[in-house]
Structures are given as C-alpha cells and as structure tokens.
Amino acid sequence: MRYLIATDTGGTFTDVATFDLDSEKVSYGKTLTNYEDLVTGVLVGLAETDATLRDSLLLKHGTTHVINTLIERKGAKTALVATRGFSDLLEIGRGNRPIPFALGYRRAEPLVERAHRYPVTERMGADGMVLVDLDIDELKSLAIELQRQSYEAVAVSFLNAYANPAHELAAVELLREYLPNAYITSGTALTREWFEYERSSTAAANAYVGAGMSRYIETFAQKLRAKEFSGTFYMMGSNGGVLSIKRAIEQPVALVESGPIGGCIGAAAYAGALTMPRIIAFDMGGTTAKCALVQNGKFEVQPVYYVGGYEYGFPIKTPVLDIIEIGTGGGSIATVDSFGRLAVGPRSAGSHPGPVAFGRGGEEPTVTDANLVLGRISTDSFMQGRLKLDLAAAAKAIDEKVAKPLGYTGIDRIDRAAQGILDLATASMAAVVKEITVERGHDVREFALFPFGGGGPLFATILAHQLRIPKVFIPPHPGNFSAIGMLLAGARIDLSRMIVAPVQVGVVEKLLDTLEQLENEAVQTMRNELGAKDVIFDRTLEMRYRGQKHTVRVSFDKDADVITLLDQFERVYEGRYGHLVEGSVVEVLDLRVGAEAILPKPDLKKLALMPPPGSLPKAQQREVFFPLPHGRMSTPIWQRAQLPAGFVISGPAVIEEFSSTTILLPGDRAEVGAYGELAIDCPTSGDRA
Amino acid sequence: MTTNSGFDPITLEVIKHELVSIPNQIDKNITRTAFSPLINEYKDYAVGIVDAAGALISQSKGSLAIFVANALGTAVKDGLALLGESELNDGDVVISNHAGTLGQHLNNVVMYTPIREHAGTGSIVGFFCVLMHWLDVGGATVGSCLSTNTTEIYQEGIQFRSVKLIERGLRRKDIFRLVEYNTRFPKTLLGDVESQISGCLSGKAMVLDVIQKYGMNAYGAAIAAMWDQAERRVRSAIAAAPDGQYYAYSYLDDDGLDGHDDVVPIGITVRVAGDQLEVDYSNISAELAGPLNAGRNGGAIAAARIAMKYLFSPEEPVNEGDFRPLKVVIPDGTFLSASPTAAIGSSGSMIPTVVDTILRAMAPAFPDRAAAAHHGTYGIHAFSGRSPVTGENFFHLDTCVGGWGASRETDGYGPSRSNVHGDTSDVPVEMQEAFNPYRIESYELRTDSGGAGLHRGGIGVVKTYCITAPCSLTLKIDRTKCLPWGLADGSEALGGHVELHSGDGQVRSILKGTYALEAGDRIVIQTAGGGGWGLASQRDPNLVSSDVLRRYVSPEAARDVYGAVMSLDGRVDIEATFQKRLTTTKETK
C-alpha cells in the first residue's frame, strides 16, 4: 500500500494527483471532464499517473456533482413535509430583492414547487415545548399518498425544530418505514440552528440531491472495488476536510463546494509550513477567480452558502469554506459597449470556442488573448504546446474589438488595449479581495498573496501592486494545486448547537456540558466511520452583543470563565471593528466544534520538483509588454523546474512551468524557497495601478 | 487617450470600478456591526460618496431604493450652506435629519464626513455619507415614525440640522448625550451610531486612497465620465419613446386620521420631449393633516427618481447622471412637498403608490419596460411592549410582502416587499417567536390574489398571528381601495385586508392605527397581489393548469376568469380548453 490518490472532477478538467509513499514522488493526470460518466473520467486520469488502485491506501474525491445537480435542476422527484401553515416557506423566502430596481427581478424557482409541498399537523414552541402533538394518523395517510405518487426523496422540516427535533425524528422514522426506497432527510439532521427558511431550504436541497448522490457514490465505490481497490474512499467536504462515504450519503449538501476546496487546504498547509500568519489564497482559472483568507494556518468556514449566488439563489446551511468568487478568468470576454465603456467578463468563452488564440472559432478577445499579445504567455503555454496559440488572430481581435472602438491610435494601440483588458480584470479581482478583507474588518496590506490555478501566478504581482500587498508566495504546481491540496486534507466534521445565553454566571457550565456531548458525538463518528483514534478539536463560540445580527468567532478553552470569555470577545471584536460597545450584554449564540483526524499525507518538502542546489539555470529572452512607463522590454524567460532553492530572479522576468506562468514586474524580486515556493517581494511605494 | 478629458478611458473605467465598489464594501461592514434589525436585516440605510457640491458619485446597491433620491447629497448641501466649506474640517462628522431639508421622517439620519485632499490638509473633494434609520428619535410614539395621528413635526422626534457629532476627530460628548437622552433605545441606537461613524471614516480613507493612487485630475475625469455615460444611456432610452403627454391617476385609502375616510388623489402627468422627461405633480392632494406627507426632496423628487431608475437603468449603479434628464414640477404645499412643520412620520409609506402611478403614466410610452401595479404598500405592522422572555421593552417592525405586476415579458414576481425596498429581509419567524409575545400560526401564499392575465400578477400572502401576552400593534396598511391595476387588459389583483379577531369572538377590519392586544387575540394579515398583463382568456392553458396544481389559482377562478375547462377532479383539461378557445375565437370573428 504505497499510493495516496486525490481526484477532483471540475467543470472543465478532471485532475488526479497521486503521491508514492515509497519514492516520495508526486504525479499527475488530467483529462477533460466526462459529463456522461464522471467516474470513468477519473479512472482515465488515474491511468496517466504512476499509481495503481490495488496498491493505494486511500482515495479522496472532490466533485461538482452536487452543485451541478442543484444548478441544472437534475435532482430527484422530491416532496417537502412542513408544519401546517408553513409549507410555503421555500417560496416566500425572506421577501427581499437583492437587485432593487429590476421590475423583472425573479429569484430562482424553489427546488420543490407548491404542488409537492405537504403540511402536517404539529407545532413546537420556541422554547422546545410541544404546543401541538404530531398527528401520526395524518402523517400515515400522507405517507401512503407520497408512496402512491412515487416520490424518490422526501424532506421534513418543521418550525422551531432547532429547539426540539423530536417531531422531525418521529416523522422521518415513520416515512422511512412507509417509503423504504425513497431518500428521506430532515432539517435538523443537517443543522441545529434557527431560521426556518434556511433550514427548510437545506433539507429540500439535501433530499433533491440525495438519491442521485447515493447512486453516484455507490457506483464509484463499486468501480473502485472492481479495480481491486481495498483502501479507504473519502469524499471531499465543503468544510475543508474529507468525509466518510456514509456521511457523504447522509449529507450530500456538505459536498456542495467540494471542488474548489482543495487549493485552500493546500494554501493553509503552506501558510503553516512557511509561518505566514495571514495569507489570501487566490485561485484563478478559466472562468472565475476565487479568494479566501487563511489566518494562522486556518481558513474561515461560513455556516450558510447560496446556491446560484446571493442575488438570485437559495441558501443551504452547511459549513463551507469562506470563499468569494467573481466571474473573471482567462476566458473572460472583453467588450466595448455603445457608450465607449470597456467591460471584461462576466461572459466567458470557456473552452468552447475558447479564446480567439485557440483557433477554435472564438471571435471575441479574452484575457488570455491579451496575455498572449503582451508576450506574458508563450504560444506553447497550453497543454504543453499541444494547443498552439495564434498570436496574430488574438492581436487582430483586440485591435478591432477593443483598440479601435476605444479610439486608440498609434503603433502601440494593441498593446495598450491589451494592457487595459488586464487592468480592468485586475480591478474587478482587486475589488473582490478587498471585499473579503474589508467586510471582515482586516487591512488587505497585512496579508501576503498566495496565488494558484492556471491564471493566479499570471496576475499575482499586478494584483499585489494594485492592492499594495508587499509579499507574494507562489506554491509548487500552481496549475494542479487543487488536487495537491486534497492530498493534504484531513478528515473533518463540524458540529454546532445553539446556546443563546448571556455571558454570566452559569454559562460556562452550560457550554462545557454541550461541548462534552458534541465531542463525544464527534469521536464516535470518527471512530466508527474512519477508525480514527487521534482527533483534534477546534472549539469556537459565535458571540455578539445582544441584538446584533452578525457574530464574531472566538475560540473556547475548556478552562475559560466569564471574565476570560468577555476579554476574548472584546479583543476579537475590537480588532475587527475598531470599537467596543460599553454596557451592552454579550451573548453566546452558538457553540461550534470542528473535529479533525489527520490522514496519511505527503511531506510538503517532497512536493516540489527542484534541481539540486547550486545548479545553474539559463534564461531565454522574449519581448514582453509591461505597464507604462515601461512598454515592451526584452525579458528573460525562466523555466521553473530548473530553478534550485535559493535562486534569485529580479524583474522584469517571466517564469514558466507546466500549466502556469509567473510574471515579475520591473522592481519585483523572487527567491526560490526551501519548499520550492517562489517568494516574491513587490515594492509598494509610489505605485500606480 | 481619446476622451474629452484627455485621460485614458480604461484608467477612468478602473477608477469608476473602485468608486462604485467602496460603498458596497462599507455596506457589508455595517450590516455586520449594526445592532438594530432595522439595519442588519431590513437594510434601512444607505452608503454613498458625493462630490464637493453634494452630487451623487456612487451609492451602495443593496440598501433601500427610497434613498437613491438625493438624501445624501441634500443633507450635505444644507451643511455646506449653513456651515460653509471652511467649517467642515478633516475629522468632522456631521448629522442631519432636518425635515425642511430632507423631507423624510426624522428617523432617517444622514451622517457625513468631509474628504479633504492631501490626507486631510487640502480642499474638500467630496463627502462620505452613511444614512441610517435610527430606531427611535423620541416623539409621541415608540419608534417615532409610527403614529398614524400626529399633526405636526414636533410630535415625531428631535431634529438635528447639520450638527457636528465629532469635531476634528474629537467626540462631542454633549451631543452624544443629546442623542442618548432623546431616544427610547439608547443602547441599541448608540451601537448603530458607532457602526455609522466607523462606516463614514473607513469610507473616507478608501476614497482618499483612490485619489492618492490616480491623482485628483483623473479622479475628477472618471466621475465626469461616469455621469455622462449614465446620462446618455437614459437620454437615448427616453428619446426612443414618442413625444407626448401621459397621464395616470390613483389614490391612497385615506390620510389615517380618525374619521377621515376621503381618498388621497394622486394625478401624475409625464411629459416626454425629445430626450427629456418631466414628472408633473400638479394634480395631487394638498398637504394632509396627518403624517402621510413628505417634503419635496423626500417625496416628489425621490418618487420620480425611483421610477426613472426602474424604467431606464435598473442594473446599473446609481449616480447623479441617471437623473439629469429629469425635471420635476410640483407646487408647494402638496402632500409630497409638505411644509417643514407638517407631520411626515409616514413619509415613505405612500411612495410605492406614487412610483406605481408614475410608471402607469409612462407605460404607454415605454410598453417594453413597464409592468402592472404591485401590491403597493409598506404595510407596516409593528409590535411593541415588554418581552416576557428578556423583561425588556421590545419593538418589532415588519412590513408586507405581496405580489408584483406582470409585464409583456413575464408573470409578476412575488411575494416581495414594496418597490421602494430592496434587499430587505423578513426577520425569521423562529427569531420572532423566541423573543416576542406572539406566535405566528401560518404564513402562506394567498390563492387567487394575483391579477389575472395573459401574464398573471404575482401572489400575496396570508399571515396569522396569535398573541400570547399583552402588547401593542401599530398598523399602516394602504392600497385597499385603489387595487393593484393590470396593464394591457390584464385584471387587477385582490387588495390587502387585515382582521383583528378578539379573544371574545369579535372580528373587525383594521388598517391604520394603534391597537392594544391581549393574549388570545389573533391578527390575520392578507396582502395584495400584483396586477395582470394582457387578457386572461389568452393565457396558455398549460400555465393555467400548473397555476391550479400549485394553488396559485383556484379551480373556480380558472374556470370563471381564465375560461378553462375543468375536469371532474378539479384539474384543468388542457386539451378541451385549447378547443374551447379555438371555437370562441371563431365565433367572435
């Protein structure tokens, strides 16, 4: 048993990364995602690597299956059973319109339409006392009706069930008995927090994807067994840890952002190893850019996720790594509107037809075309040169679709237009990075930038200058970083309970009591599902001044008392918002426990492919355009695989590697670190965009 | 290098991106730090940047629609007039809720800080502003703006006209005390004020950062370009419509005072001339005795601007250029241009109907852009009293969600809040029940509430409260007489309706007023739907069938209003309905 396998089924590519524990060597496979048969796509990618399933200790799998099912509405025939009087929650939502002036505004249709939502008589009070008993006879008749209509999945969500889930539990048990072949789930089995719309929406989504996801996982497991795989099969959770198969089948919504998580886990691992207290993980691919904060080696996890985005989508309450996404990527299309305004994205040329330079019928210039025209990437930079890029076509498209409509003239008009496309794309991405920092009360300049994905390293320094971030770290294998990160992931479950109590005498006892229950539950689960012995706990409290909507997260020590709790809350609050509110009651809203078990993983130092120290790499030269006042400059082009630890490069320079390119602006300085990372200093004084 | 200003158009575009994103970033920070649910759930605030003369540069996108008027700039202009530029120093934070300036209820307090070039030492280049609905500013009733029978402004709270809360970075403790002792909820309010101050100061720093990065000239050119582009977009849309004079009429139920049952007329004339638009309010009611008034800025101009934004640039960030083609005509002393001493507690409540009416007038000129009427009311229902859970005073303000109007393109949306709300969220039932002395027994869609049509109007709701301990309810419901109208032969929607079922079995209809409630009382609120578009008899039988399956439309209405043929099990017989329609069409030919 010598191999560890991680595989990530993305929108365009299926990535596989493997690690050989004997030779301590990484290898990769990459295939186009096979939408008809995702599992076979993984097996094809795996065949490109050194590993064999028979000799593999574990296989971790991230997939976009859940989010695709929800977005494309390909889920099961689903019924929702709700408290009488509240079966329309999914449709009423919270009554808001995030796009205020659009007469035609319309939120995505509810997953379960009104004809499939059924009321049942029962009522819990907000204090968890039963106000109206669950009407068992009524529920039995309903179960028979659901059976008759052959629903494949049923979600149960009752009002105030967060305070007492007894009725939900009873209803689920009865429904499972009457509908043995249907997938049955309930709101409180997924979240024990209040907010009835969000919980119902979560239950509905879980039911909607549950039946299909169970089949997907079971088929996958079967095919693995057929290839004599006898290791452990894990699914990548949105919370940054892998889940057992059993849990993934019970809570498929926990896999909703299964795909993009890997890179963030990798970023956190490097941040820890390189002792960088604050980094911004920045992932840029073909259609989107994403960013997340990693502080002290930890990423933040958000309790709510909006499928289809906040503005038009619906919420699910499941811990998801706190990632912000924007529709700017290599394929983003540049257009000039009738008012002479340049826009970049959110429309994307994707992989079909792709950028103009791909020569596959794309006619609208993209970010990738601009990079090519400016010499920032070479004509051989895609698929190791198997996809030759057409420089002349890209230049012509930028000239006709951007430079001329903007009224640019002169010989350098195409360069300036191409640089403009990059500047605008950078401005959009910078706004997102600022949003994630400012909104959370941080100063972006206190962070280091940690870029990956095919486009991340290309934009890293330009973005750092724009945001005045002085330090950039580019990890090894940025183009395959998502799968690498997954290799490093541990197993993780997150549990929480609502507390809602002021910080005063007695609260600590209550917290410790609940903590013990949660930790026992977590240990049991880890032991039973994963055979894990050593479990590390991450204990936090969501605290706030009474009346505030948002909470701050404060870590919770077992020996805490009222004084230390208040102290800690004030420290975190003041750090974030710059002021305290004297005399207000501080309360604990939730207790959260993250339980993590470490799984066998590669040594970070072994991941980079570096030549022996002291070897002397050679650079070629190419003309590359740099933002004015520089313009076109003859620029050294380095191959990253030839750079030994300790090697120093001064900008302007280009560093190329498999599936990614790093740009150093004039004045920047890069040094190859012990982990194979490129540590880049970006001087921030006197900058312009 | 081809813009009139001589600056690179892409650089200007990059600066615009930054200026548009700053208020949105501050907006999110405020949602997180504010205390009152009115701020963090209801989003009753706005964040923006105005220039040195008070013209709007950019404003947060999620906040209430009603603030796109010129609340921010109007407050700043008054400060400039009263204090002068020389008295507005770096580090000053000024507040204003002056009725004569803003013309909106006194809870709306604009706070702003001057942005001076060269890290605060140079001349004023703009102001960073945060408007917040203060939970309570004194006056006769809890929440200040909720009374239905005030008759002069002095009963509605304290006024701050261009008052410095902070002077050159130093807090004026006397003014803070003035605030603290003129509100019923000092802790919550002062918490909100902290968040408002911190929003102003962080926003100012971010704007200065942009100016430092690109230089004052490029900054100025970017703003000028932004305004020009917005203006050109709106002008070209207006120019596409035929010139002419368009008129629409509607009315509010009454002015809310006891014994006053007369409707409040709203006659709107819109004149399209070339690329210019004029909204004329000459045919509206005179100033009212009760609080259903607004000043010129908060009333007439706000409503006209909102209507314009809906029609011409819904998806674009708002700025001063959007409104350059607009002229507003209104005599003094109407209920939308009330005198500075008039009661204006309900200054926002009637705006949804006014906006609806302006849109109705414009519909013939812009048939592709217009929609039928929406439910048309804030529909405030606010509970207050002593919470049996916390032992403290509680105040819970809610508003109605209802149907929106159908258009040439689609069915109406809903349920959602009024057209002057935006990203305004319901407080979850579970949160309300945890603290307030009532239970909500049901919250469901209201069958048949949407106006019938080729495109059906959006659906309203029915919500039932059961009171569990004595408390008080303040209600301000409107549009129950002038029902949400249809367009292009579409039908009107069902109107709103509220009933109080007393423990003793008595039932009465209530709309505006304050009511003492006892345990066992029930409140049933039914909200209106949106108007339909086009003839109901032409609606696709497949859609009528699905409406019946979803109980949006009852089988009876499907048969009687949509002319569907029903099968014995209460479903639409789609095939037979198609057949019947064919026959009917032939007969009428």
Boltz contact constraints between the chains, C-beta under 6 A:
constraints:
  - contact:
      token1: [A, 85]
      token2: [B, 441]
      max_distance: 6.0
  - contact:
      token1: [A, 85]
      token2: [B, 442]
      max_distance: 6.0
  - contact:
      token1: [A, 88]
      token2: [B, 444]
      max_distance: 6.0
  - contact:
      token1: [A, 88]
      token2: [B, 445]
      max_distance: 6.0
  - contact:
      token1: [A, 92]
      token2: [B, 415]
      max_distance: 6.0
  - contact:
      token1: [A, 94]
      token2: [B, 425]
      max_distance: 6.0
  - contact:
      token1: [A, 94]
      token2: [B, 426]
      max_distance: 6.0
  - contact:
      token1: [A, 95]
      token2: [B, 401]
      max_distance: 6.0
  - contact:
      token1: [A, 95]
      token2: [B, 416]
      max_distance: 6.0
  - contact:
      token1: [A, 95]
      token2: [B, 417]
      max_distance: 6.0
  - contact:
      token1: [A, 95]
      token2: [B, 426]
      max_distance: 6.0
  - contact:
      token1: [A, 96]
      token2: [B, 423]
      max_distance: 6.0
  - contact:
      token1: [A, 96]
      token2: [B, 424]
      max_distance: 6.0
  - contact:
      token1: [A, 96]
      token2: [B, 425]
      max_distance: 6.0
  - contact:
      token1: [A, 97]
      token2: [B, 416]
      max_distance: 6.0
  - contact:
      token1: [A, 98]
      token2: [B, 423]
      max_distance: 6.0
  - contact:
      token1: [A, 100]
      token2: [B, 65]
      max_distance: 6.0
  - contact:
      token1: [A, 100]
      token2: [B, 422]
      max_distance: 6.0
  - contact:
      token1: [A, 101]
      token2: [B, 309]
      max_distance: 6.0
  - contact:
      token1: [A, 101]
      token2: [B, 310]
      max_distance: 6.0
  - contact:
      token1: [A, 101]
      token2: [B, 314]
      max_distance: 6.0
  - contact:
      token1: [A, 102]
      token2: [B, 314]
      max_distance: 6.0
  - contact:
      token1: [A, 103]
      token2: [B, 310]
      max_distance: 6.0
  - contact:
      token1: [A, 103]
      token2: [B, 371]
      max_distance: 6.0
  - contact:
      token1: [A, 106]
      token2: [B, 413]
      max_distance: 6.0
  - contact:
      token1: [A, 114]
      token2: [B, 550]
      max_distance: 6.0
  - contact:
      token1: [A, 115]
      token2: [B, 549]
      max_distance: 6.0
  - contact:
      token1: [A, 115]
      token2: [B, 550]
      max_distance: 6.0
  - contact:
      token1: [A, 126]
      token2: [B, 433]
      max_distance: 6.0
  - contact:
      token1: [A, 126]
      token2: [B, 434]
      max_distance: 6.0
  - contact:
      token1: [A, 160]
      token2: [B, 430]
      max_distance: 6.0
  - contact:
      token1: [A, 194]
      token2: [B, 430]
      max_distance: 6.0
  - contact:
      token1: [A, 195]
      token2: [B, 428]
      max_distance: 6.0
  - contact:
      token1: [A, 196]
      token2: [B, 428]
      max_distance: 6.0
  - contact:
      token1: [A, 196]
      token2: [B, 429]
      max_distance: 6.0
  - contact:
      token1: [A, 196]
      token2: [B, 430]
      max_distance: 6.0
  - contact:
      token1: [A, 339]
      token2: [B, 229]
      max_distance: 6.0
  - contact:
      token1: [A, 339]
      token2: [B, 232]
      max_distance: 6.0
  - contact:
      token1: [A, 342]
      token2: [B, 10]
      max_distance: 6.0
  - contact:
      token1: [A, 342]
      token2: [B, 13]
      max_distance: 6.0
  - contact:
      token1: [A, 406]
      token2: [B, 9]
      max_distance: 6.0
  - contact:
      token1: [A, 407]
      token2: [B, 2]
      max_distance: 6.0
  - contact:
      token1: [A, 420]
      token2: [B, 10]
      max_distance: 6.0
  - contact:
      token1: [A, 423]
      token2: [B, 10]
      max_distance: 6.0
  - contact:
      token1: [A, 423]
      token2: [B, 14]
      max_distance: 6.0
  - contact:
      token1: [A, 424]
      token2: [B, 13]
      max_distance: 6.0
  - contact:
      token1: [A, 427]
      token2: [B, 14]
      max_distance: 6.0
  - contact:
      token1: [A, 427]
      token2: [B, 17]
      max_distance: 6.0
  - contact:
      token1: [A, 431]
      token2: [B, 21]
      max_distance: 6.0
  - contact:
      token1: [A, 434]
      token2: [B, 25]
      max_distance: 6.0
  - contact:
      token1: [A, 435]
      token2: [B, 25]
      max_distance: 6.0
  - contact:
      token1: [A, 438]
      token2: [B, 25]
      max_distance: 6.0
  - contact:
      token1: [A, 439]
      token2: [B, 28]
      max_distance: 6.0
  - contact:
      token1: [A, 439]
      token2: [B, 29]
      max_distance: 6.0
  - contact:
      token1: [A, 547]
      token2: [B, 35]
      max_distance: 6.0
  - contact:
      token1: [A, 547]
      token2: [B, 188]
      max_distance: 6.0
  - contact:
      token1: [A, 548]
      token2: [B, 35]
      max_distance: 6.0
  - contact:
      token1: [A, 549]
      token2: [B, 40]
      max_distance: 6.0
  - contact:
      token1: [A, 550]
      token2: [B, 32]
      max_distance: 6.0
  - contact:
      token1: [A, 577]
      token2: [B, 33]
      max_distance: 6.0
  - contact:
      token1: [A, 578]
      token2: [B, 198]
      max_distance: 6.0
  - contact:
      token1: [A, 579]
      token2: [B, 194]
      max_distance: 6.0
  - contact:
      token1: [A, 581]
      token2: [B, 191]
      max_distance: 6.0
  - contact:
      token1: [A, 584]
      token2: [B, 187]
      max_distance: 6.0
  - contact:
      token1: [A, 689]
      token2: [B, 14]
      max_distance: 6.0
